[in-house]
Amino acid sequence: MKLGVIGTNWISEQFVAAATASGLYQLTAVYSRRLDTAEKFIAKTAPARAYVDLGAFLAADFDVLYIASPNSLHASQTIAGLNAGKHVICEKPMVADLGELAALEKTRATHPTLLVFEAARHLYDPNFAVIKDYVQKQPISGATLSYVKYSSRYDAYLAGEQPNVFSPAFAGGALMDLGVYLVYAAVAWFGVPNTAQYLPHLLASGVDGDGVARFVYDDFAVTMLCGKTTNSYAPSEIYSGRATLSFDSPGELNSLALIDGARQDLTQPKDDNPMADEVRVFAQAIAAGDQAFAQRQFDLATQVHTLMWQLRQQAGIHFPGDPVN
């Protein structure tokens, strides 16, 4: 399948590397606001044509659009891609608020043959599947999920700059960037909680540098820690009585062990590129026109982003594009 890419940062490079290695995609078009940036990206990844006009790019000959632009642009570019007749794979978060989610759902309905996926890569990791199987078979007593990673852009923020990831104008912050991985994991493993709360540490820019979320279910609760201003090496854990399933961040999933007296390593072999599994799954679904799978994934995304909106509103984190109540 011919691939078009919006965004020329490291995550786009990683996606193109995984897509090319799979043998299922061919990069043909790259969009950037600057021609030299697009050309440098192409030189580092694969031959393609560079575009600086979004309309011309969307009219180009490719089948699948991958979006890795700033968060605030994801929904509008996904909608534009669908209207241009492209299947879309959009980096998380696919939407910033419920208004964008409703607009995207309306556009999907007018293009029933096109598939849309949020690139929540950890859903397709083999270790994610092991954890889901464990949760389905064991009584759960609780969980602690953590994704705390010092941002490569935080030093610039401290120096007085306004990087996109720390800007409300671009739907930045710890919850939107890293917390979404945790919310996805909690909903995929345990379902939608009865209640949800988020306690953030707000930066002067108005976004959260870190925070703690709490999901309460009938018989247990899940605590989630996310942050972009420090590094944490504490494990994530799921509890079942005396047994503990221990792993690193749900966004990474490089190690997995069951501890119940003895320690049993459950880590599954995986590709060095963390996007390898998702690119294969998406390509297979698109090639087969698997509408049922795409709908299940979109339904999950809807649950996740409804919770993300509730957490953000309840915590007093507001973006300029938020719908007015």
Secondary structure, 3 states (H helix, E strand, C coil): CEEEEECCCHHHHHHHHHHHHHCCCEEEEEECCCHHHHHHHHHHCCCCEEECCHHHHHCCCCCEEEECCCHHHHHHHHHHHHHCCCEEEEECCCCCCHHHHHHHHHHHHHCCCCCEEEECHHHHCHHHHHHHHHHHHCCCCEEEEEEECCCCCHHHHHCCCCCHHHCHHHCCCHHHHHHHHHHHHHHHHHCCCCEEEEEEEECCCCCEEEEEEEEECCCCEEEEEEECCCCCCCCEEEEECCEEEEECCCCCCCCEEEECCCEEECCCCCCCCCCHHHHHHHHHHHHHCCHHHHHHHHHHHHHHHHHHHHHHHHHCCCCCCCCCC
